[in-house]
């Protein structure tokens, strides 16, 4: 069951309010369409809030396969829930099938994509990817490693561009 869709007109009003609050004129030429653009963008980058993950999973049965499956360097972006700034990185997912239950390779990337498209913490994202795979195929084992650069550390606060955060879930 999917959640209620995003209220795009409300997002537009909120963006307009933010522009006014920082001292900008939302009616000037360069900003007139910004609230609508931001609302549409939020519709894309927060789509994981409103799309059931089950819609992204396809399980296959390959009875003779019990060896490790690894999909690495899966690019993703998400939004830090503390600052609403992006964090961008790669996920590496490995699992060992149980009783021949395997995921389509593209479905692993889709799980990463959908879990990242919501306000997130990298630690939670890493665990949610692993938990989703466990629920889908009951593997003998799963490991997820996520590495990302957080713009909240690059653009503000400590201002350390290039710093990578690495999390894992086993």
N, CA, C and O of each residue as an XYZ file, in Angstrom:
680
protein
N       0.851     -1.185      0.000
C       0.000      0.000      0.000
C       0.891      1.240      0.000
O       1.785      1.360      0.837
N       0.655      2.149     -0.922
C       1.493      3.328     -0.984
C       0.912      4.442     -0.137
O      -0.298      4.527      0.069
N       1.797      5.289      0.345
C       1.392      6.418      1.171
C       0.792      7.503      0.286
O       0.880      7.446     -0.940
N       0.182      8.490      0.932
C      -0.406      9.602      0.193
C       0.673     10.294     -0.633
O       1.814     10.412     -0.186
N       0.323     10.752     -1.835
C       1.320     11.431     -2.677
C       1.752     12.758     -2.057
O       1.099     13.290     -1.160
N       2.851     13.264     -2.553
C       3.359     14.544     -2.058
C       2.420     15.683     -2.433
O       1.764     15.664     -3.475
N       2.379     16.658     -1.563
C       1.560     17.847     -1.766
C       2.444     18.908     -2.434
O       3.025     19.755     -1.756
N       2.540     18.852     -3.775
C       3.440     19.748     -4.509
C       3.081     21.223     -4.332
O       3.989     22.038     -4.166
N       1.798     21.609     -4.359
C       1.493     23.029     -4.125
C       1.949     23.514     -2.743
O       2.373     24.660     -2.593
N       1.862     22.656     -1.756
C       2.322     23.031     -0.417
C       3.842     23.215     -0.404
O       4.350     24.143      0.226
N       4.565     22.334     -1.097
C       6.020     22.477     -1.191
C       6.348     23.803     -1.870
O       7.238     24.523     -1.419
N       5.640     24.133     -2.949
C       5.875     25.407     -3.644
C       5.696     26.583     -2.681
O       6.517     27.501     -2.656
N       4.626     26.551     -1.895
C       4.385     27.648     -0.938
C       5.526     27.720      0.090
O       5.974     28.808      0.453
N       5.981     26.565      0.546
C       7.054     26.536      1.545
C       8.363     27.080      0.964
O       9.080     27.817      1.641
N       8.676     26.726     -0.273
C       9.899     27.230     -0.910
C       9.804     28.739     -1.092
O      10.776     29.460     -0.863
N       8.657     29.204     -1.496
C       8.450     30.648     -1.631
C       8.688     31.336     -0.280
O       9.322     32.389     -0.214
N       8.180     30.737      0.774
C       8.349     31.286      2.125
C       9.825     31.301      2.520
O      10.291     32.270      3.119
N      10.559     30.251      2.196
C      11.997     30.210      2.500
C      12.721     31.319      1.748
O      13.558     32.015      2.321
N      12.405     31.486      0.475
C      13.044     32.555     -0.307
C      12.795     33.914      0.334
O      13.706     34.736      0.438
N      11.572     34.143      0.758
C      11.254     35.415      1.421
C      12.002     35.528      2.746
O      12.499     36.600      3.091
N      12.082     34.422      3.489
C      12.722     34.442      4.808
C      14.221     34.722      4.726
O      14.788     35.288      5.661
N      14.875     34.340      3.631
C      16.311     34.631      3.497
C      16.564     36.001      2.882
O      17.713     36.393      2.678
N      15.477     36.735      2.584
C      15.623     38.089      2.056
C      15.599     38.175      0.548
O      15.980     39.203     -0.012
N      15.163     37.129     -0.125
C      15.069     37.136     -1.591
C      13.666     37.545     -2.015
O      12.722     37.511     -1.225
N      13.557     37.924     -3.255
C      12.274     38.282     -3.847
C      11.847     37.134     -4.765
O      12.374     37.015     -5.871
N      10.903     36.283     -4.334
C      10.500     35.135     -5.155
C       9.797     35.541     -6.450
O       9.533     34.694     -7.304
N       9.492     36.834     -6.601
C       8.833     37.295     -7.822
C       9.823     37.830     -8.858
O       9.424     38.184     -9.968
N      11.116     37.892     -8.506
C      12.069     38.364     -9.510
C      12.225     37.283    -10.584
O      11.978     36.102    -10.339
N      12.636     37.711    -11.765
C      12.639     36.840    -12.937
C      13.326     35.493    -12.712
O      12.768     34.457    -13.076
N      14.503     35.482    -12.131
C      15.246     34.226    -11.964
C      14.649     33.262    -10.957
O      14.982     32.077    -10.956
N      13.759     33.767    -10.089
C      13.193     32.919     -9.034
C      11.721     32.579     -9.226
O      11.176     31.771     -8.475
N      11.077     33.172    -10.205
C       9.627     32.987    -10.358
C       9.215     31.521    -10.463
O       8.189     31.126     -9.908
N       9.992     30.725    -11.159
C       9.631     29.312    -11.349
C      10.341     28.378    -10.369
O      10.129     27.165    -10.405
N      11.173     28.931     -9.503
C      11.940     28.100     -8.572
C      11.056     27.279     -7.639
O      11.331     26.090     -7.476
N      10.023     27.822     -7.019
C       9.203     26.986     -6.138
C       8.612     25.762     -6.859
O       8.578     24.673     -6.285
N       8.153     25.924     -8.087
C       7.606     24.788     -8.833
C       8.707     23.797     -9.198
O       8.494     22.585     -9.151
N       9.881     24.308     -9.563
C      11.008     23.419     -9.895
C      11.417     22.583     -8.683
O      11.638     21.377     -8.794
N      11.514     23.234     -7.536
C      11.912     22.524     -6.316
C      10.856     21.477     -5.958
O      11.202     20.364     -5.561
N       9.590     21.817     -6.093
C       8.527     20.849     -5.789
C       8.637     19.617     -6.684
O       8.515     18.491     -6.203
N       8.866     19.821     -7.978
C       9.023     18.679     -8.895
C      10.269     17.871     -8.549
O      10.256     16.641     -8.586
N      11.344     18.580     -8.214
C      12.580     17.895     -7.823
C      12.341     17.044     -6.581
O      12.777     15.894     -6.534
N      11.663     17.581     -5.585
C      11.374     16.802     -4.379
C      10.530     15.579     -4.718
O      10.688     14.522     -4.107
N       9.635     15.724     -5.690
C       8.858     14.566     -6.128
C       9.754     13.436     -6.604
O       9.460     12.264     -6.369
N      10.836     13.781     -7.269
C      11.798     12.769     -7.743
C      12.693     12.254     -6.628
O      12.801     11.043     -6.433
N      13.338     13.157     -5.890
C      14.359     12.705     -4.952
C      13.783     12.094     -3.676
O      14.510     11.454     -2.917
N      12.495     12.284     -3.435
C      11.861     11.655     -2.275
C      10.824     10.610     -2.685
O       9.931     10.281     -1.905
N      10.942     10.090     -3.907
C       9.981      9.100     -4.419
C       9.945      7.832     -3.578
O       8.928      7.138     -3.560
N      11.032      7.515     -2.883
C      11.073      6.319     -2.049
C      10.096      6.348     -0.890
O       9.785      5.307     -0.311
N       9.606      7.538     -0.546
C       8.609      7.643      0.522
C       7.253      7.102      0.090
O       6.437      6.733      0.935
N       7.007      7.051     -1.196
C       5.670      6.754     -1.690
C       5.610      5.563     -2.645
O       4.578      5.320     -3.270
N       6.692      4.834     -2.756
C       6.728      3.672     -3.635
C       7.022      2.441     -2.795
O       8.093      2.355     -2.195
N       6.112      1.496     -2.736
C       6.383      0.285     -1.947
C       7.593     -0.462     -2.510
O       7.681     -0.700     -3.715
N       8.516     -0.824     -1.631
C       9.742     -1.491     -2.074
C       9.423     -2.830     -2.729
O      10.175     -3.285     -3.592
N       8.335     -3.461     -2.341
C       7.962     -4.747     -2.930
C       7.772     -4.621     -4.446
O       7.982     -5.589     -5.178
N       7.380     -3.446     -4.915
C       7.206     -3.224     -6.353
C       8.534     -3.272     -7.105
O       8.552     -3.399     -8.329
N       9.647     -3.170     -6.372
C      10.972     -3.126     -6.993
C      11.695     -4.465     -6.951
O      12.816     -4.576     -7.446
N      11.071     -5.478     -6.370
C      11.774     -6.737     -6.141
C      11.188     -7.852     -7.003
O       9.972     -8.019     -7.099
N      12.082     -8.601     -7.621
C      11.705     -9.799     -8.389
C      12.641    -10.914     -7.951
O      13.861    -10.792     -8.060
N      12.059    -12.008     -7.454
C      12.842    -13.146     -6.989
C      12.788    -14.238     -8.052
O      11.729    -14.564     -8.588
N      13.968    -14.793     -8.341
C      14.090    -15.911     -9.272
C      14.529    -17.143     -8.495
O      15.053    -17.039     -7.386
N      14.308    -18.302     -9.088
C      14.731    -19.554     -8.459
C      15.739    -20.230     -9.373
O      15.437    -20.601    -10.507
N      16.933    -20.377     -8.847
C      18.028    -21.021     -9.576
C      18.578    -22.073     -8.622
O      19.521    -21.815     -7.875
N      17.975    -23.271     -8.654
C      18.211    -24.270     -7.603
C      19.666    -24.680     -7.425
O      20.056    -25.078     -6.327
N      20.469    -24.596     -8.459
C      21.850    -25.060     -8.348
C      22.838    -23.951     -8.007
O      24.047    -24.183     -8.026
N      22.355    -22.760     -7.698
C      23.304    -21.674     -7.419
C      23.327    -21.363     -5.930
O      22.315    -20.963     -5.356
N      24.492    -21.548     -5.306
C      24.638    -21.221     -3.890
C      25.944    -20.466     -3.624
O      26.467    -20.481     -2.510
N      26.450    -19.817     -4.648
C      27.688    -19.044     -4.524
C      27.373    -17.564     -4.338
O      26.287    -17.093     -4.676
N      28.333    -16.854     -3.800
C      28.199    -15.430     -3.516
C      27.856    -14.634     -4.780
O      28.383    -14.894     -5.862
N      26.966    -13.669     -4.613
C      26.597    -12.738     -5.685
C      26.943    -11.335     -5.182
O      26.534    -10.938     -4.091
N      27.698    -10.596     -5.988
C      28.131     -9.255     -5.611
C      27.756     -8.274     -6.716
O      28.055     -8.494     -7.889
N      27.102     -7.199     -6.323
C      26.885     -6.067     -7.218
C      27.538     -4.878     -6.524
O      27.108     -4.461     -5.448
N      28.576     -4.339     -7.149
C      29.340     -3.272     -6.511
C      29.269     -1.971     -7.281
O      28.812     -1.915     -8.423
N      29.732     -0.935     -6.624
C      29.794      0.406     -7.211
C      28.441      0.888     -7.732
O      28.362      1.496     -8.799
N      27.383      0.615     -6.978
C      26.046      1.088     -7.361
C      25.945      2.558     -6.947
O      25.918      2.858     -5.753
N      25.890      3.472     -7.907
C      25.824      4.890     -7.535
C      24.456      5.239     -6.938
O      23.430      4.685     -7.334
N      24.465      6.163     -5.985
C      23.207      6.633     -5.402
C      23.418      8.063     -4.894
O      24.542      8.540     -4.744
N      22.309      8.708     -4.643
C      22.314      9.971     -3.918
C      21.128      9.938     -2.988
O      20.107      9.317     -3.281
N      21.272     10.609     -1.866
C      20.187     10.683     -0.897
C      20.258     12.053     -0.239
O      21.156     12.846     -0.522
N      19.306     12.318      0.635
C      19.276     13.594      1.341
C      19.414     13.345      2.841
O      18.612     12.629      3.442
N      20.435     13.941      3.427
C      20.655     13.851      4.865
C      19.430     14.440      5.583
O      19.029     15.575      5.327
N      18.857     13.651      6.474
C      17.657     14.134      7.148
C      17.954     15.228      8.171
O      17.034     15.913      8.618
N      19.210     15.404      8.547
C      19.545     16.436      9.521
C      19.647     17.829      8.912
O      19.322     18.817      9.570
N      20.102     17.918      7.643
C      20.310     19.222      7.015
C      19.596     19.382      5.680
O      19.611     20.465      5.095
N      18.972     18.315      5.193
C      18.355     18.292      3.862
C      19.356     18.717      2.791
O      19.034     19.462      1.866
N      20.574     18.220      2.947
C      21.605     18.368      1.930
C      21.950     16.976      1.413
O      21.805     15.996      2.144
N      22.401     16.873      0.177
C      22.673     15.554     -0.398
C      23.885     14.866      0.217
O      24.826     15.505      0.687
N      23.822     13.539      0.196
C      25.037     12.742      0.311
C      25.042     11.798     -0.884
O      24.014     11.242     -1.272
N      26.229     11.638     -1.452
C      26.373     10.979     -2.745
C      27.457      9.921     -2.621
O      28.525     10.168     -2.062
N      27.168      8.734     -3.153
C      28.182      7.703     -3.034
C      27.891      6.457     -3.826
O      27.205      6.478     -4.848
N      28.448      5.348     -3.310
C      28.314      4.050     -3.958
C      27.962      3.016     -2.903
O      28.398      3.093     -1.754
N      27.155      2.042     -3.328
C      26.820      0.915     -2.460
C      27.393     -0.354     -3.076
O      27.435     -0.512     -4.296
N      27.828     -1.243     -2.211
C      28.350     -2.546     -2.620
C      27.513     -3.581     -1.865
O      27.450     -3.554     -0.636
N      26.879     -4.480     -2.593
C      25.958     -5.445     -1.997
C      26.402     -6.849     -2.376
O      26.633     -7.143     -3.548
N      26.518     -7.710     -1.375
C      26.862     -9.107     -1.623
C      25.943     -9.980     -0.771
O      25.637     -9.654      0.376
N      25.510    -11.096     -1.359
C      24.731    -12.047     -0.577
C      24.979    -13.457     -1.090
O      25.443    -13.657     -2.212
N      24.658    -14.432     -0.239
C      24.777    -15.841     -0.602
C      23.360    -16.408     -0.659
O      22.662    -16.438      0.355
N      22.936    -16.856     -1.836
C      21.564    -17.368     -1.985
C      21.290    -18.559     -1.071
O      22.194    -19.305     -0.695
N      20.046    -18.706     -0.737
C      19.573    -19.812      0.082
C      18.480    -20.528     -0.696
O      17.499    -19.907     -1.106
N      18.643    -21.816     -0.900
C      17.654    -22.638     -1.603
C      17.310    -22.072     -2.981
O      16.170    -22.158     -3.437
N      18.323    -21.491     -3.633
C      18.167    -21.046     -5.006
C      17.390    -19.757     -5.201
O      17.096    -19.391     -6.339
N      17.046    -19.049     -4.117
C      16.318    -17.774     -4.261
C      17.328    -16.669     -4.553
O      18.198    -16.378     -3.732
N      17.203    -16.052     -5.739
C      18.099    -14.964     -6.121
C      17.293    -13.762     -6.599
O      16.160    -13.892     -7.063
N      17.900    -12.610     -6.475
C      17.301    -11.367     -6.966
C      17.852    -11.070     -8.353
O      19.011    -11.368     -8.640
N      17.025    -10.484     -9.215
C      17.547     -9.965    -10.469
C      18.586     -8.906    -10.148
O      18.391     -8.109     -9.230
N      19.679     -8.886    -10.884
C      20.767     -7.956    -10.568
C      20.305     -6.509    -10.566
O      20.709     -5.726     -9.706
N      19.466     -6.152    -11.519
C      18.981     -4.773    -11.556
C      18.097     -4.462    -10.354
O      17.960     -3.304     -9.962
N      17.501     -5.496     -9.773
C      16.639     -5.270     -8.601
C      17.459     -4.873     -7.383
O      16.985     -4.134     -6.521
N      18.689     -5.364     -7.315
C      19.564     -4.951     -6.215
C      19.837     -3.453     -6.325
O      19.761     -2.728     -5.333
N      20.153     -2.995     -7.527
C      20.371     -1.557     -7.742
C      19.089     -0.772     -7.468
O      19.143      0.339     -6.940
N      17.949     -1.337     -7.820
C      16.678     -0.648     -7.583
C      16.390     -0.524     -6.087
O      15.860      0.492     -5.638
N      16.739     -1.559     -5.316
C      16.564     -1.481     -3.859
C      17.401     -0.331     -3.302
O      16.909      0.459     -2.497
N      18.658     -0.233     -3.725
C      19.521      0.868     -3.289
C      18.873      2.203     -3.664
O      18.807      3.121     -2.846
N      18.400      2.299     -4.895
C      17.789      3.533     -5.394
C      16.571      3.933     -4.568
O      16.467      5.077     -4.125
N      15.657      3.001     -4.361
C      14.414      3.340     -3.662
C      14.651      3.642     -2.182
O      14.003      4.525     -1.621
N      15.567      2.923     -1.550
C      15.848      3.185     -0.136
C      16.538      4.530      0.057
O      16.410      5.149      1.114
N      17.269      4.984     -0.959
C      17.979      6.256     -0.833
C      17.091      7.458     -1.149
O      17.467      8.591     -0.851
N      15.931      7.234     -1.742
C      15.084      8.349     -2.166
C      14.081      8.740     -1.083
O      12.864      8.662     -1.254
N      14.653      9.159      0.031
C      13.874      9.678      1.157
C      14.853     10.375      2.084
O      16.058     10.146      1.979
N      14.376     11.214      2.985
C      15.304     11.766      3.968
C      15.943     10.592      4.718
O      15.234      9.724      5.228
N      17.270     10.564      4.786
C      17.955      9.366      5.258
C      19.137      9.698      6.143
O      19.608     10.833      6.204
N      19.593      8.676      6.818
C      20.903      8.627      7.444
C      21.655      7.514      6.734
O      21.063      6.486      6.404
N      22.929      7.695      6.496
C      23.685      6.661      5.789
C      23.656      5.336      6.546
O      23.553      4.268      5.942
N      23.747      5.412      7.860
C      23.730      4.189      8.663
C      22.424      3.421      8.469
O      22.433      2.201      8.309
N      21.295      4.146      8.483
C      19.989      3.513      8.297
C      19.843      2.968      6.881
O      19.337      1.863      6.685
N      20.288      3.746      5.897
C      20.223      3.307      4.507
C      20.934      1.969      4.338
O      20.405      1.057      3.703
N      22.121      1.855      4.900
C      22.911      0.635      4.784
C      22.146     -0.552      5.363
O      22.058     -1.607      4.735
N      21.599     -0.376      6.551
C      20.834     -1.456      7.196
C      19.560     -1.781      6.430
O      19.203     -2.952      6.307
N      18.868     -0.771      5.914
C      17.618     -1.021      5.182
C      17.862     -1.822      3.912
O      17.052     -2.680      3.560
N      18.958     -1.559      3.224
C      19.283     -2.340      2.026
C      19.482     -3.799      2.414
O      18.917     -4.695      1.787
N      20.285     -4.037      3.447
C      20.541     -5.412      3.891
C      19.252     -6.083      4.357
O      18.983     -7.228      3.992
N      18.455     -5.379      5.159
C      17.207     -5.958      5.680
C      16.232     -6.300      4.560
O      15.545     -7.320      4.622
N      16.170     -5.460      3.547
C      15.264     -5.713      2.419
C      15.669     -6.983      1.679
O      14.812     -7.771      1.277
N      16.959     -7.180      1.500
C      17.433     -8.397      0.818
C      17.150     -9.629      1.678
O      16.758    -10.672      1.155
N      17.347     -9.515      2.986
C      17.040    -10.633      3.885
C      15.555    -10.991      3.794
O      15.199    -12.165      3.691
N      14.704     -9.986      3.832
C      13.256    -10.241      3.749
C      12.859    -10.841      2.406
O      11.954    -11.673      2.340
N      13.528    -10.424      1.341
C      13.135    -10.865      0.001
C      13.559    -12.295     -0.307
O      12.782    -13.059     -0.881
N      14.794    -12.671      0.070
C      15.302    -13.981     -0.372
C      15.860    -14.855      0.749
O      16.353    -15.949      0.473
N      15.799    -14.410      1.997
C      16.340    -15.186      3.126
C      17.712    -15.779      2.807
O      17.878    -16.997      2.878
N      18.685    -14.962      2.464
C      19.988    -15.491      2.059
C      20.716    -16.138      3.235
O      20.358    -15.938      4.396
N      21.737    -16.913      2.910
C      22.593    -17.486      3.949
C      23.425    -16.393      4.617
O      23.849    -16.543      5.763
N      23.654    -15.307      3.907
C      24.368    -14.168      4.446
C      24.247    -12.993      3.506
O      24.058    -13.161      2.301
N      24.357    -11.799      4.067
C      24.323    -10.586      3.258
C      25.286     -9.575      3.872
O      25.424     -9.494      5.093
N      25.942     -8.817      3.021
C      26.814     -7.730      3.465
C      26.558     -6.533      2.551
O      26.480     -6.669      1.330
N      26.431     -5.383      3.158
C      26.254     -4.138      2.406
C      27.270     -3.139      2.947
O      27.369     -2.925      4.156
N      28.018     -2.537      2.040
C      28.953     -1.471      2.400
C      28.578     -0.252      1.570
O      28.438     -0.331      0.349
N      28.420      0.866      2.248
C      28.049      2.118      1.582
C      29.125      3.149      1.895
O      29.512      3.332      3.049
N      29.605      3.821      0.845
C      30.572      4.902      1.019
C      30.000      6.143      0.367
O      29.498      6.091     -0.756
N      30.079      7.277      1.088
C      29.460      8.488      0.554
C      30.140      9.744      1.079
O      30.736      9.759      2.155
N      30.025     10.800      0.270
C      30.431     12.133      0.689
C      29.168     12.899      1.061
O      28.188     12.915      0.316
N      29.213     13.529      2.221
C      28.059     14.269      2.738
C      28.282     15.763      2.525
O      29.238     16.337      3.045
N      27.395     16.384      1.758
C      27.550     17.816      1.506
C      27.363     18.652      2.764
O      27.790     19.806      2.800
N      26.735     18.097      3.796
C      26.634     18.837      5.053
C      28.004     18.971      5.714
O      28.201     19.852      6.551
N      28.954     18.106      5.349
C      30.333     18.247      5.832
C      31.190     19.036      4.845
O      32.232     19.578      5.216
N      30.752     19.098      3.597
C      31.512     19.783      2.553
C      31.185     21.272      2.509
O      32.084     22.107      2.406
N      29.899     21.601      2.586
C      29.429     22.971      2.362
C      29.304     23.802      3.628
O      29.320     25.031      3.559
N      29.182     23.167      4.768
C      28.909     23.894      6.003
C      29.666     23.219      7.140
O      30.355     22.222      6.924
N      29.544     23.748      8.326
C      30.167     23.126      9.482
C      31.672     22.980      9.320
O      32.382     23.974      9.167
N      32.151     21.767      9.352
C      33.582     21.476      9.322
C      34.225     21.785      7.977
O      35.433     22.017      7.918
N      33.446     21.795      6.892
C      33.911     22.143      5.538
C      35.119     21.305      5.120
O      36.217     21.827      4.921
N      34.895     20.004      4.992
C      35.953     19.074      4.600
C      35.546     18.315      3.338
O      35.144     17.154      3.424
N      35.642     18.953      2.161
C      35.283     18.269      0.923
C      36.155     17.044      0.696
O      37.344     17.039      1.015
N      35.552     16.025      0.150
C      36.265     14.798     -0.156
C      36.253     13.782      0.975
O      36.664     12.639      0.777
N      35.792     14.175      2.154
C      35.705     13.207      3.256
C      34.670     12.147      2.922
O      33.552     12.462      2.516
N      35.052     10.885      3.098
C      34.146      9.777      2.790
C      33.722      9.096      4.077
O      34.548      8.844      4.955
N      32.452      8.803      4.187
C      31.918      8.035      5.311
C      31.613      6.642      4.801
O      30.975      6.493      3.759
N      32.055      5.622      5.514
C      31.832      4.238      5.131
C      31.043      3.545      6.222
O      31.420      3.584      7.393
N      29.941      2.907      5.835
C      29.111      2.152      6.772
C      28.935      0.745      6.240
O      29.064      0.501      5.040
N      28.638     -0.186      7.146
C      28.418     -1.557      6.724
C      27.309     -2.187      7.537
O      27.029     -1.784      8.666
N      26.686     -3.185      6.937
C      25.673     -3.986      7.610
C      25.889     -5.428      7.189
O      25.974     -5.731      5.999
N      25.975     -6.311      8.167
C      26.204     -7.727      7.892
C      25.046     -8.537      8.441
O      25.036     -9.762      8.317
